[in-house]
Amino acid sequence: MPPHWKPIMKAWVGDAEEDREFLIERSPITYVDQIKAPLMVVQGAMDPRVVKAESDQMVERLRALGREVEYLVFEDEGHGFTK
C-alpha cells in the first residue's frame, strides 16, 4: 500500500493494530475453507490496491485445501485491466 494511503485506509477500514480482530473477522482469507466451488483468480501484478502477494496467499491456501482454482496473473496490468 502506498504510504500516502495509510491515513485514508485507517479511516475507511480501520487501524491494523487497534482493529485487528474486526479486520480478521472480515478478511476473505478467514473464510477460505468455506469456498467449495471452482474459482478463477485474476490478478494484475502491478495492482497497488490488491497486491499480488494477497492473491498468491489466497490461491496457495485454496490449493492446500484441495480446491480447484485457476490463477491468472497479468504482469503488465494494475487494478483495472486495459490491455
C-alpha positions in Angstrom: 0.0 0.0 0.0 1.4 3.4 -0.9 2.3 5.3 2.3 0.0 8.2 1.5 -3.0 5.8 1.5 -2.4 4.8 5.2 -4.4 7.6 6.8 -7.2 7.1 4.3 -7.3 3.3 4.9 -7.4 3.8 8.6 -10.5 6.0 8.3 -12.0 3.7 5.7 -11.4 0.2 7.1 -9.8 0.6 10.4 -6.4 0.6 12.1 -4.4 -2.6 11.6 -3.4 -2.8 15.2 -6.3 -1.3 17.1 -9.0 -3.0 14.9 -7.1 -6.3 14.4 -10.0 -8.7 15.5 -12.5 -6.7 13.5 -10.3 -6.9 10.3 -9.6 -10.6 10.7 -13.3 -11.3 11.1 -13.9 -9.6 7.7 -10.9 -10.9 5.8 -11.7 -13.3 2.9 -8.7 -15.5 4.0 -10.5 -16.2 7.2 -13.3 -18.0 5.3 -11.3 -19.6 2.6 -12.2 -23.1 3.9 -15.8 -22.4 3.1 -15.2 -21.9 -0.6 -16.5 -25.1 -2.4 -17.0 -24.1 -6.0 -14.1 -23.9 -8.5 -12.6 -20.4 -8.5 -10.7 -18.3 -11.0 -8.5 -15.6 -9.6 -7.3 -12.8 -12.0 -4.6 -10.5 -10.7 -2.7 -7.6 -12.2 0.9 -7.8 -10.9 1.1 -4.0 -10.8 -2.1 -3.6 -8.7 -1.5 -1.1 -5.9 -4.8 -1.9 -4.2 -4.8 -5.7 -4.2 -1.2 -6.6 -4.1 -0.2 -9.9 -5.8 1.1 -11.3 -2.5 -2.5 -11.3 -1.2 -3.8 -13.2 -4.2 -0.9 -15.6 -4.0 -1.8 -16.3 -0.4 -5.4 -17.0 -1.2 -4.5 -19.3 -4.1 -2.0 -21.2 -2.1 -4.5 -21.7 0.7 -7.2 -22.9 -1.7 -4.8 -25.3 -3.3 -3.6 -26.6 0.1 -7.3 -27.3 0.8 -7.6 -29.3 -2.4 -9.9 -26.7 -4.0 -10.0 -26.2 -7.8 -8.5 -22.8 -8.6 -7.2 -21.2 -11.8 -4.8 -18.4 -11.3 -4.2 -15.8 -14.0 -1.5 -13.1 -13.4 -1.1 -10.3 -15.9 2.4 -8.8 -15.3 1.6 -5.5 -17.2 -1.7 -4.8 -15.6 -2.8 -2.9 -12.5 -6.2 -2.8 -10.7 -8.2 -2.2 -13.8 -7.3 -4.2 -16.9 -6.8 -2.0 -20.0 -4.7 -4.1 -22.4 
